[in-house]
Amino acid sequence: MKILLTTDWWTPAVNGVVRSVTLLRRELLAQGHDVRVLTLSPDSHSYEKDGVIYLGSRSADRVYPGARVRFAAWNRWMRALTDWRPDVIHSQCEFSTFLPAWQLARRCSCPLVHTYHTVYEDYTRYLIPSERCGHVAVKELTKLLSGRCDAILAPTGKVTDLLNRYGVSCPVYTVPTGIDLEAFRPVSPADKPALRRALGLPEGETILVSVGRLAAEKNHGELLRLLAREPAGARPLLLFVGDGPVRAQLEQQAADLGLVDRVMFAGMVPPGEVVRYYQAGDAFVCASQSETQGLTYFEALACGLPAIVRADPCLDGVVEDGVNGWQWKDAAGFHAALEAFCAGGEVREQLRAGALATAERYSAPRFAAQALEVYEKALDRRSRIPGGLPASVPAAASGVGFFLCLWLGVWAWQKGLLTDLAALQAWVADLGPWAAAAFIAFQAVQVVVPILPGGLGCLAGVILFGPWYGFAYNYVGICAGSLAAFGVARYCGRPLLERMFSRKLLLKYDRWLGQKSFTKWFALAIFFPVAPDDFLCYLAGTTSMNWGQFTFIILTCKPFAIAAYSTGLTVAMNTVLRLL
């Protein structure tokens, strides 16, 4: 299988996304798959090296330290990836590399799978003062993103539940990021003293290790406050591994709390050295509540470190009290967990064994196998619509409907109904209310399954039932069909659209999806009869537009378009008949 991984972050950057992508790439390559990576260049030049394509970029340090934004537009490297034609594209970031991932997926007609690594609700305070507005913005943008994806991977059940609450329009699968059990493994107790000496750590201390970026959302300050509440003679050593914007603040806080001799800052260490600090520690501690999965938890467990961490839904089924650590909710819980851990060697050994057993469930091969399973589901989803029906069914139904209409036209011509308007209207009148019901149903069906141009249906309504009843029946049927099309797209997602409509049409209107004012443009297109209304109803179903907005636009904007179609075509037909 040809698999393209896209990410804003790549080595030598050190974060959870990089660790996840590099590990997945390694495992997929080991299984014989053809894997390439699309990421951002450290400068404005685009190039390829060792199967990794780097797109030119610019620094965005003002937004986030180390972040970069795409500089290069569609270039020869993107064209090369198009010619390579991946079977699946797996996006890892929502910003600079997501757009080219989506563009490539459209051009190559392949599934786009996305991993949702970050709970952005926890970060909106940096940009939007109002917490509520920030959450709404994240929700709507996530729903918009999901409309472009065939599947989303969530590292934990916490993230899966969050995405489902958002109302995303594509399937969500819980796939925990794996860890490299070959790299992250414990050392024997006999080797630990020498390791501590090499790292400049005291040998006879109980060391609590915290690994990660020193940032406000990680809540390191709470660890310092909790440590200060412990009896002075019983305080373990707290070791921070990592760097970040709040380091100076934390150092000052430690001094203010009288913890200078009980807190150490290792600073930023090379990625390959992080495991040595886990191995040198006795327990892993964390107070963050902004994690999607938190790879540091799993790395620590794999090194045999019990976890003493703040309770978080992302840790449900991972950190179990008394088995491999504890989840604490308040100061009392932290104190009780620390006291139990420090009670004796037997307890530590039991917790250590539990930590190692837990880590085995998150091996790298299992991670890759689960990702591949989602890829296969996404590929299958593109070939089939929900319910097990082949995706060719809509096209087949459209063709059958067209030939039925053609047969009906020939039959009506033979009966003389198409050459004598009075006879046709009399025949319809004889059918009574069934004629109106059948016509409304036909108008609804032909929106969902295109059979005839919509304008012809509107014209037929006026001819058969007169201007007023014809307009009313057209309005009811078309509105019902539009709502049905929206619902079908909302349920089936983007793959159905790619089977029903031409690639050229999709690419043309995909540009609208990137506009914040998509709802406004959609309303104008429905109001003025100048765009493919039926297709736009399907397209709207893959966006973040809700049912209330869609229904309001259809009910209020359709009358003008229907009246325009009906009146214009009636005038045109009468003109042609007079000329004949």
MARDRENZA-542190 format. One record per residue: residue in three letters; y, x, z of N, C-alpha, C in turn. Coordinates in pm, whole numbers, plus 50000, padded with zeros to 5 digits. Example, Ala and Ser with C-alpha at 12.3 -4.5 7.8 and 13.67 -1.06 7.14 Angstrom:
ALA494315131950780495505123050780496705132050780 SER497755128550708498945136750714500035129050787 
# end
This chain:
MET498815008450000500005000050000501265008850000 LYS502245005349918503525012349915504465005750017 ILE504895013550115505695008150225506995016050236 LEU508115009150234509415015450254509935011850393 LEU510235021950473510835020050605512325023350594 THR513185014350640514625016750635515175016950777 THR516055026450803516605028050937517955035050932 ASP518885030851018520175037651029520035050951102 TRP518965052451182518785064151266517555072051223 TRP517675084951223516555093451189516725106751263 THR515675114251266515745127151332516895135551273 PRO517615143251352517315147251490517825137851598 ALA518335125851560518785116451661517625112751754 VAL517935110151879516915106851979517215093052036 ASN516435083152001516515069852059515225062352028 GLY515135050352080513915042652064513585039251920 VAL514615036651839514375033251698513745045051625 VAL514285056951646513755068851580512305071251621 ARG512025070251750510655072451796509695062251736 SER510155049851728509315039251673509025041551525 VAL510055044651447509885046151303509075058551269 THR509365069751334508615081951304507145080451339 LEU506855073551449505465071451487504755062251388 LEU505425051551349504825042251253504575049151120 ARG505545056851075505365064050950504165073450957 ARG504045080851064502945090151080501605083051073 GLU501475071851143500205064751147499875058351012 LEU500885052950944500635046850813500215057450711 LEU500845068950715500445079850627499025084350657 ALA498665084950785497325089250824496265079650773 GLN496645066950754495705056950704495675056250552 GLY496415065050486496345065950341497375057950264 HIS498355052150334499375044250267500485053450212 ASP501125048950106502245056150046503525051350116 VAL504115059850199505235055950284506465064450251 ARG507595057750232508865064550215509865058850315 VAL510905066550341511915062750439513285063050372 LEU514085052850399515475052250355516355052350478 THR517225062250489518095063450605519465068350563 LEU520295072050658521675076350632521775091550636 SER522525096750544522775111050538523765115150647 PRO523705127650694524675132350792526055134850733 ASP526195133250601527485134950536527595124950421 SER528525127150332528785117550224527855119250104 HIS526965128950107526075131849994524725124850012 SER524205119549904522875113349903521865123249847 TYR520675123449905519645132649859518285128049912 GLU517245134749864515875131749908515215144449958 LYS514445143250065513735154750121512495149850194 ASP511345154850153510075152050219509775137150232 GLY510055129750124509775115550125510785107050198 VAL511895113050239512975105950307514205106250218 ILE514745094650186515965093650105517145091250198 TYR518135100050187519315099450271520485094150188 LEU521055082750229522215077250162523485082650225 GLY524435086550141525705091650191526345082050289 SER526935087450395527475079050501528725085350562 ARG529405077250642530565081750716530345079650866 SER531005087750945530885086751089531515073851140 ALA530865067751240531395055851308531375058051459 ASP531755070151500531735073651642532625064651726 ARG533685059451664534585050751739533905037751780 VAL532935033651702532195021451733531075024351831 TYR530285034851803529155038551888528875053351866 PRO528715061051974528475075451959527285078651870 GLY527525086951767526465091051677526195081451563 ALA526815069751565526565059751461527245063951331 ARG526645059551219527205061951088527105049251005 VAL527975048050906527965036450817527755041250675 ARG527105032950595526755036750459528005039350376 PHE527995050250303529085054050216528715051650070 ALA527515055450035527075054449896526765039949859 ALA527125036149737526745023249683525395024649614 TRP525085015349523523835016249449523835028749363 ASN522935038049391522925050749320521545053649264 ARG521375065749211520105069049145518935068849241 TRP519185071549369518105071149466517635056849489 MET518575047549491518205033449503517465028849377 ARG517905033349262517205029949139515795035849138 ALA515655047949194514335054149202513395045949290 LEU513905040749400513095032349487512725019249417 THR513635014049337513325002049260512195004749161 ASP512265015949094511195019748999509875022349070 TRP509945027449192508735029749272508055016649309 ARG508855006049326508374992449352507484991749476 PRO508084991949594507284990649717506624977049727 ASP505504976649795504824963949822505464956449938 VAL505964964050035506594958450154507754967450194 ILE508844961250238509964968750296510094964650442 HIS510134974650529510204972350673511524977950724 SER512464969250754513784973150802513764974550954 GLN514534984351004514554987151148515934985051210 CYS516964983351129518334982151180519064971051105 GLU520034964951173520724953451117522014956951043 PHE522384969651039523704973050988523624980050852 SER523864993050846524094999650717522904999150622 THR521695000750672520535001250582519874987650560 PHE520344977250628519724964250606520074958750469 LEU521344959950429521744954650299520984961050185 PRO520884974350175520064979950067518604976050077 ALA518074974250200516694969750215516524955950155 TRP517464947250183517424933650131517584933549979 GLN518514941649927518724942549783517464947549713 LEU516844957749769515624962949710514504952649713 ALA514384945349823513354935049834513554924249727 ARG514814920549701515094910549599514744915849460 ARG515144928249431514904933949300513414936449275 CYS512684939749377511264942849364510364930949394 SER510974919849434510224907649467509114910449568 CYS509464917849673508494921049776508994915949911 PRO508104914250008508534909150139509444919050212 LEU510364913550288511214921350376510854917850520 VAL510304927550592509954926050733510984933750815 HIS511384927950927512424934351008512004934951154 THR512264946351218512024947651361513344946151437 TYR513354937051531514554934151610514504942751736 HIS515124954551729515014964451835515984961951952 THR517084955251927518164954752025518554940452060 VAL518704937652189519244924852235520764926252237 TYR521414921852130522844924352112523704916352209 GLU523154905952267523924898352367524424907352480 ASP523684917752511524044926652620525154936452583 TYR525554936652456526524946452410527804940152356 THR527854926952346529014920552285530294922452365 ARG530154925652496531354927352578532204939052532 TYR531594948152457532364959552406533304955452293 LEU533004944252226533794939852112534484926552132 ILE533844917352206534364903752224534544901052373 PRO535784898552418536014896452561535224884652618 SER535114873852540534414861852587532904863552572 GLU532194862852684530744864252681530094853052599 ARG530604840852616530044829352545530244830752394 CYS531444834752354531704836652212530834847752155 GLY530634858252233529774869052190528354864552167 HIS527814856552258526464851552244526324842452122 VAL527324833952099527294825051983527324833151854 ALA528174843451852528274851851733526944858851703 VAL526304864351807525024871051789523974861251739 LYS523964849251796522994839151755523134835651607 GLU524354832951564524574828751426524284840151328 LEU524684852251363524424863651275522924866551266 THR522204864851377520764867051376520064856551290 LYS520514844051299519944833551215520214836351067 LEU521414841551038521744844950900520844856250851 LEU520624866150934519744877250898518314872450873 SER517834863450959516454858750946516214851350815 GLY517294845250760517134838350633516864847550517 ARG517084860450536516824870450433515504877650453 CYS514804874650562513564881550596512364872550577 ASP511234878850552509974871550544509264871050679 ALA509584880450766508994880750900509844889850987 ILE509824887351117510514895751214509504900151319 LEU509534913151351508724918551459509574919451584 ALA509064914451693509724915251823508874924051914 PRO509474934251977508674943352058508024936952180 THR508624926252231508094919752351508204904552339 GLY507484897552426507594883052431509004878552468 LYS509714886652545511104883652581511954881952455 VAL511814891152362512594890752239512104879352149 THR510804877052144510264865952066510854852652113 ASP510864850452244511434838152299512924836952265 LEU513634848052273515064848052243515304844052098 LEU514554850052005514724846951864514364832551833 ASN513344827351896512974813351877514044804051931 ARG514684807952040515804799852093516984800151996 TYR517174811351929518224812151828517964802451713 GLY516714799451686516354790951573516264798451442 VAL515674810651446515534818551324514624811251227 SER514814814051098514144806350994512904813050937 CYS512464824350994511264830850946510304833051063 PRO509034835351037508084837451147508424849751230 VAL508164848951360508394859951452507054863951514 TYR506744876751510505494881951564505794892251673 THR505104891051784505254900751893504374912851866 VAL505014924151838504294936551809504934947751890 PRO504364951452004504934962252084504904975552009 THR506004982952021506034996251963505025005152035 GLY504275012751959503275021452018503855034552070 ILE503055042052136503445055252187502395065452144 ASP502835077552133501955088452093501215093652216 LEU499995088952235499225092952352498785107552347 GLU498855113652229498555127852220499715136252273 ALA500935131452254502105138852302502435135552446 PHE502325122552480502645118252616501345116552695 ARG501065126352777499855126452858500155133752988 PRO499375130853091499645137053221499185151553226 VAL499715158853323499225172253353498425171553483 SER497585180853503496795181153626497685184553744 PRO497335179853864498135183253983498275198254003 ALA497275205853960497345220353979498425226753891 ASP498715220353775499705225953683501135221453713 LYS501285211153795502615205553817503565215353886 PRO503175223353988504125232554051504725242453952 ALA503895248053864504405257553766505375250653669 LEU505065238353632505945230853543507305228353608 ARG507295224853734508555222453805509375235353815 ARG508735246453840509465259153847510105262253713 ALA509395259653605509925262353471511135253653439 LEU511175241553495512275232353470513385233353574 GLY513205241953673514205243453777514215232053877 LEU513045225853900512925214753993512215219254120 PRO512585213654235511925217254361510455213054361 GLU509615220954421508185218554415507695208554520 GLY508295208354634507765200154742508405186454755 GLU509155181654656509875169154662509135157954589 THR509375145554634509005133854557510135131254458 ILE509845132154330510875131254226510735118154150 LEU511825110454151511915098254071512635101653942 VAL512025098853829512555102553699513125090353628 SER514355091753576514985081453494515355087853361 VAL514825082553251515035088253118515775078153032 GLY516835082852966517565074052877519035077552870 ARG519715070752781521145072852761521925068052885 LEU522855076052930523675072553045524825063652998 ALA524595050753000525575040952954525625029453053 ALA526715021953050526945011353149525845001053148 GLU525354997353026524344986753018523014990853080 LYS522795003753102521545008453162521565007453316 ASN522745005253375522845001953517522345013153609 HIS522615025853571522165036953655522855036953792 GLY524085031653797524815031453923524085024054033 GLU523315013853995522565006354096521485015054160 LEU520875023854082519885032954138520505041854245 LEU521725046554220522415054954318522705047154446 ARG523165034854431523465026754549522205023754629 LEU521105021154560519845018354630519325030754702 LEU519455042254636519015054654698519815057654823 ALA521125054754819521985057354934521605048955055 ARG520945037255030520545028555140519265033355209 GLU518555042555145517345047755206517705056955323 PRO516835058055427517105067255537517335081455486 ALA518325088255541518735101455491517565111155482 GLY516685110855580515575120255581514405116355493 ALA514455104555434513325099755354513695097055209 ARG514835102055167515265099555030514555108754932 PRO513915103354830513335111854726514455117754638 LEU514095126854550515035132754456515085124054331 LEU516285120454286516475112254166516925121354052 LEU516145121553943516415130353829516775121953708 PHE518005123553656518425116953534518215126353416 VAL517445121853318517205129453196517895122153081 GLY518905128353024519685122052920521165123752945 ASP521965119752852523415121052863524055108452807 GLY525365107252827526045095552777527435094152833 PRO528135083552796529555082052830529855080352978 VAL528875076253060529165073853202528635085053292 ARG528245096353233527695106953317528695111553422 ALA529925114353383530935118953479531135108553589 GLN531135096053553531295085353651530125085253750 LEU528915087353699527735087553786527755099653879 GLU528175111053827528275122953911529275120854024 GLN530385114353995531375111454098530825101454198 GLN530115091454149529525081454238528515087854332 ALA527695097054280526725103954365527425111954474 ALA528545118354439529305125954539529905116754644 ASP530445105354602531055095754694530025090054791 LEU528775088754745527725083054829526985093654911 GLY527405106054900526755116754975525375120154923 LEU525175119354791523855121554731523825133954641 VAL524785142654656524855154254568523565162254570 ASP522965163754688521745171554699520495163554668 ARG520635150354641519475141954611519475136754468 VAL520425140854388520525136254250520695148354159 MET519915148854051520025159553953520245153553814 PHE521055160153732521325156153595520805166953501 ALA519745164153431519175173853338519965174653208 GLY520745164053179521485163653055520585160452937 MET521135162052815520355159552694519355170852672 VAL518115167152651517075177052628516445174452492 PRO515885184652426515225182552297514115172252308 PRO513895164252202512875153752207511515158752252 GLY511125170452207509825175752244509715179952389 GLU510865181152457510865185452596510855173852695 VAL511145161752646511255150252737509945148152813 VAL508805149952745507525147452808507325156452930 ARG507875168452929507705177753042508375172353168 TYR509485165253151510165159553268509395147653324 TYR508785139553234507885129153284506755135453366 GLN506135145453307504975151853371505325158353504 ALA506575162953517506995169453641507355159553751 GLY507525146753714507935136653812506765130253883 ASP507115121653979506105114254055506115099354023 ALA507285094053991507405079853957508575078053861 PHE508525067453783509585064153690510405052753748 VAL511745053753741512625043453793513615039253685 CYS513995026553688514955021253593515535008253649 ALA516845006353627517504994153674518064985953558 SER517744989753434518294983053317517694969153300 GLN518524960053249518074946753211518444943653066 SER518744954152990519174952252852518114957152752 GLU516874958652796515844964252711515164953452627 THR514824957152504513954948652424512494951752455 GLN512174964252464510854968552508510974979952608 GLY511784989652579511955001052667510815010852653 LEU510875019352549509795028852526509635038652641 THR510715041252713510605050652823509625045852929 TYR509525032652949508555027253044507135031453003 PHE506835029552875505485032152825505195047252823 GLU506195055152786505995069652787505705074652929 ALA506425069153026506205073053165504795069153210 LEU504375056853178503035052453215501975061453151 ALA502195065353024501235073952954501125087653019 CYS502185092053087502165104753158501665103253301 GLY501185091253334500615088953466501625085853574 LEU502865082353537503885079253635503905064253664 PRO503685060153787503895046153823505355042353801 ALA505605029553769506955024853739507505016553854 ILE508695020253902509425012654003510705008053935 VAL510694995953878511734991853786512224977753817 ARG513464975353776514024961953794513244952053711 ALA512994940353768512224929953700512924925853571 ASP512144924553465512674920953335511564914053257 PRO511854903053185510814896253108510104905253008 CYS510774915852960510134924552863508984932452925 LEU508894932553058507844939953128506704931053175 ASP506784918153145505704909053184504394913553120 GLY503384915153204502094919853157502024934753136 VAL503124941953160503144956453145503144963153282 VAL504204960953359504274966353495503804955653592 GLU502674958153658502074948553749502154953953891 ASP502694945753980502894950154118501604954854182 GLY501654967154235500514972654305499414977954216 VAL499524975954084498504980753990498964993753924 ASN500164993353865500715005353802502175007553839 GLY502625000553940504015001653985504484988654045 TRP505804986454041506384974054094507624970254012 GLN507824957254000509074951953949509864946254066 TRP511034951554090511854946754202513044938754153 LYS513484929154235514574920254199515834922854280 ASP515704929354397516854931954482516624944554563 ALA517564947854649517484960054728516254960154817 ALA515934948654876514764947854963513484950754885 GLY513414945454762512244947854679512114962454640 PHE513234968854609513204983054576512744991254696 HIS513304988354813512934995754933511454994154964 ALA510924981854952509514979354982508614986854884 ALA508994986954753508194993954653508205008954677 LEU509365014354709509465028754734508685032654858 GLU508735024554961508005027255083506495027055058 ALA506035017254979504615016354947504165028354865 PHE505015032754772504655044054689504545056954770 CYS505455058554863505485070654943504485070455058 ALA503695059955068502805058355183501695068755188 GLY501185072755074500075082255081499495085554945 GLY498675095854939498115100654814497155091054749 GLU496385083354828495425074054772496115063154692 VAL497235057954745497995047754674498515053254542 ARG499035065354545499575071554425498495073454319 GLU497305077454361496235079554266495805066454201 GLN495765055854279495415042754224496465038154122 LEU497725040054158498815036254067498785044853941 ARG498495057453957498415066653844497315062153747 ALA496165058753801495055054053717495445041053645 GLY496125032153717496585019753655497595022053545 ALA498485031853564499475035153462498805040153334 LEU497835049053348497135054353232496345043553159 ALA495725034453233494975023553171495895014353092 THR497095011653144498055003253075498515009852945 ALA498785022752949499275029852832498285029352717 GLU496995029052747495975028652643496125016352553 ARG496695005652605496854993352527497944994752421 TYR498735005252427499875006652337499775019552255 SER498605022352207498375034352128499045033051991 ALA499305044451929499935044551797499075037951690 PRO497745040551683496935033851582496955018651595 ARG496965013551718497024999151738498364993551689 PHE499445000951715500754997051669500784995751517 ALA500275005851447500245005551301499374994251249 ALA498244991851314497334981151271498004967451283 GLN498754965351390499454952651408500574951051305 ALA501294961951275502334961351173501744957951037 LEU500614964351002499944961550875499494947050866 GLU499054941550978498634927550979499804918350946 VAL500994921550998502184913650966502554915350819 TYR502444927650767502724929850625501834920950539 GLU500554920350571499614912050495499994897350504 LYS500414892850621500824878950637502074876050555 ALA503004885650552504224883850473503904883250324 LEU502984891750279502574891350140501884878250106 ASP501034873550196500344860950174501334849350175 ARG502334850150261503344839550270504144838550140 ARG504304849750073505004849449945504184842849835 SER502884843049851502014837049750501614822949783 ARG501874818949907501494805549948502594799750035 ILE502764786750026503714779850111502964774150230 PRO503644771150345502954765850462502094753750427 GLY500964752850492500014742150466498894746550376 GLY498954759350328497894764750246497994761450098 LEU499084754950055499234751649915499724763749837 PRO499194766149718499724777149637501204775149610 ALA501934785949605503374785149583503694780049443 SER502724779749351502944774549217502954759249212 VAL502614752749323502554738149326503884731749286 PRO505034736249341506304730049301506544730649151 ALA506274742149090506454743448945505524734048870 ALA504274733248916503314724448852503754709848865 ALA504214706048984504674692349005505874689148917 SER506764699048902507924697148815507484694548672 GLY506514702248625506014700548489505344687148469 VAL504514683048564503854670048557504884658848555 GLY505894659848641506944649748646507694648648515 PHE507964660248453508674660048325507864652848218 PHE506564655748210505724649448108505534634548136 LEU505504630548262505454616348294506714609248246 CYS507864615648270509114609848222509144609048070 LEU508604619448003508534619347858507654608047809 TRP506484606347873505564595447835506224581847856 LEU506934580347970507614567747998508694565047894 GLY509394575647851510414573947748509834569347615 VAL508684575447577508024571547453507564556947462 TRP506984553147575506524539347596507684529447586 ALA508804532847652509974524047649510544522947508 TRP510494533947432510964533647294510094524547209 GLN508794525547226507894517047151508074502347185 LYS508424499347309508654485547351510034480447313 GLY510844489247258512174485247218513194484947331 LEU512834490247445513734489947560514874499947548 LEU514664510647471515704520747457516654517847342 THR516324508147260517194504547149517984491747176 ASP517654484747283518324472247319518644472747469 LEU519914475447502520314477047641520084464247721 ALA520354452647659520174439947729518704437847765 ALA517804441547671516364440147698515934449247812 LEU516474461447813516124470947920516584465748055 GLN517824460648062518334455548189517574443148234 ALA517164434748138516384422848173515024426948229 TRP514424437148166513124442048215513234447448357 VAL514304454648387514524459948521514744448648620 ALA515504438148577515784426948666514504419448703 ASP513564418748607512294412048634511484419048743 LEU511684432048758510954439648861511484436949001 GLY512684431249011513254427849141513584440249224 PRO513464439249358513824450549445512964462949424 TRP511774461149365510924472749341511564482749244 ALA512364477749152513034486549057514014495749129 ALA514804490049220515764498049296515054508149385 ALA513974503649452513234512649541512604524249463 ALA512034520949346511404531349265512434541449214 PHE513624536349176514644545349125515174554549236 ILE515404549049356515864557149469514844568049502 ALA513564564049502512504573749531512474584749425 PHE512644580549298512654590449190513804600249207 GLN514994595249238516144604049256515934613749372 ALA515294609049477515014617849591514014628649553 VAL512954624549484511894634049447512424644449349 GLN513254640349253513694649749152514694659849206 VAL515244657849325516034668149391515104678649451 VAL514054674049518513094683049584512254690449480 VAL511774683349380510984689149272511714686449142 PRO512484696049091513284693748970512434688848854 ILE512814677048804512094671048691513004669948570 LEU514144663348590515144661848486516494666648539 PRO517394670448451518754673648497519334662248579 GLY519964665548692520464655148782521424645548715 GLY522204650448620523174641848552522504630448477 LEU521334633048418520624622548345520184611448440 GLY519764615248561519384605148660520554596448699 CYS521714602448720522904594848754523284585148641 LEU523194590048519523484581548403522514569848396 ALA521224572648420520224562048415520504551348520 GLY520954555148638521254545548742522344535848702 VAL523404541248638524504532648594524054523148482 ILE523244528448388522774520248277521874509148327 LEU520964512448417519964502748462520524492348558 PHE521414496448647521844487648755523324484448756 GLY524054489548660525484487148659526214497748739 PRO527544498248726528304509148788528254509348941 TRP528304497549006528384497449152527004499649217 TYR526044491549176524704493349232524104506749186 GLY524384510449064523884523349014524414534949098 PHE525704534449131526284544849215525624544949354 ALA525444533149412524864532249546523434537649548 TYR522644533849447521254538649444521194553749419 ASN522054558549333522124573049310522474580449439 TYR523464574949511523934581349633522834582149738 VAL522144571049760521094570849862519954580249824 GLY519504579649700518384587849658518694602749660 ILE519864606349605520224620549598520464626249738 CYS521124618649824521344623549961520024625450035 ALA519094615950019517784617150083517044629450029 GLY517094631549899516434643249841517074656349884 SER518404656549897519104668549941518704672350083 LEU518624662350171518194664950309516754669950312 ALA515904664150226514504668650220514414683050170 ALA515194686650068515184700250015515624710350121 PHE516654706850196517134715450305516034717550408 GLY515354706750445514284707850544513114716050495 VAL512734714450367511634722250310511964737150312 ALA513204740550273513614754650273513684760150415 ARG514154751950508514244756450646512844759650701 TYR511834752150658510464754050705509754765250630 CYS509894765750497509154775250416509824788750404 GLY511154788950411511864801550402512084806450259 ARG512594818450250512984824750125511854825750023 PRO510604828750062509554830349961509404818449868 LEU509584806349918509454794549834510554794349727 LEU511764798049764512864798249668512574808049555 GLU511994819449590511704829549488510604825149393 ARG509784815549435508764810049347509304798649262 MET510264791249312510764779349244511894782249145 PHE512714792349176513914794649097513914808649037 SER514704810348932514724822948861515384833748946 ARG514954846048924515524857348995517014858848964 LYS517394856048840518794856848799519644847148879 LEU519154834948897519894825048973520024829149119 LEU518944834349177518974838849315519964850249336 LEU519934860149246520834871449259522294867149244 LYS522534857349158523894852549136524484846449262 TYR523704837949330524234830949446523944837949578 ASP523124848349575522914856149697524204862349747 ARG525154864849656526434870349697527164861049792 TRP526924848149779527554838549869527064840250013 LEU525814844650027525234845550160525924855950246 GLY526514865750185527204876050259528604872050303 GLN529034860150263530364855450298530334847550429 LYS531314850550516531414842850640531734828250611 SER532374825750497532794812250461531774805350371 PHE530474808750387529454802650302529494787450311 THR529654781950432529674767450449530794761050368 LYS531974767550366533094762150289532784762250139 TRP532244773550091531914774449949530824764449911 PHE529874762350000528814752649975529394738649963 ALA530304735050053530934721750049531704719649919 LEU532434729849875533184728749750532254727249631 ALA531134734549632530174733649523529514719949517 ILE529264713849631528684700449635529714690049592 PHE530974692249628532034682549595532334682549447 PHE532464694449388532754695549246531454697849168 PRO531164689649069529884690648996529854702148897 VAL529934714448951529984726248864528894736248897 ALA528074733748998527054743149042525714735949052 PRO524614743549053523274737349067523054731949208 ASP523414719349229523404713549363522034714249430 ASP520994710849354519654710649413519264724449465 PHE519524734749386519224748449428520024752249552 LEU521294748449555522144751849669521664745249797 CYS521084733349788520524726849906519354734949962 TYR518524740049871517444748949914518014761749975 LEU518984767649909519574780049957520194778250096 ALA520864767050118521484764350248520434763750358 GLY519234759150323518164758250421517684771650473 THR518004782650404517614796150448518744803150522 THR519864796250545520994802150616521054796850758 SER522104800750830522284796150967522944782450975 MET523234776150862523834762750863522914753050936 ASN523484745251028522654735951104522554722451034 TRP521684713851087521454700751026522704692151026 GLY523484692651133524684684551141525694688151034 GLN525934701151017526864705750914526404701750775 PHE525124704150746524594701050614524684686050586 THR524254677950680524274663450660525694658450636 PHE526644663250713528044659050697528554662650558 ILE528274674850511528744679150380528124670550270 ILE526824668050278526144660250175526684645950171 LEU526804639550286527234625650290528684623750246 THR529524633550273530944632150241531334637850106 CYS530604647950058530964654449933530194649449811 LYS529014644049830528214639449717528824627749639 PRO529504618249705530024606749629530864610749509 PHE531764620549526532614624449415531804630249300 ALA530864639149332530044645249227529224634749154 ILE528624625349229527814614849166528674606049077 ALA529844602249127530754594049047531204601348922 ALA531474614248935531924622148820530814622948714 TYR529604625948759528484626548667528284613048598 SER528254602548677527964589148624529034584748525 THR530294586148565531394581648479531494590148353 GLY531454603348372531604612248258530514610448155 LEU529274609948202528174608448108528154594748044 THR528564584348117528624570948059529654570347947 VAL530824576047972531854576547868531364584347747 ALA530704595847773530194603947663529154596347582 MET528254589347651527214581947581527814570847496 ASN528744563347553529374552347478530124557647356 THR530764569347372531474575347259530514578947146 VAL529364584947185528374588647085527814576447015 LEU527554565647089527014553547030527984547146933 ARG529274547546964530274541946873530334549846743 LEU530194563246758530224571646638529024569246550 LEU527884566246616526674563546538526724549746472 
# end
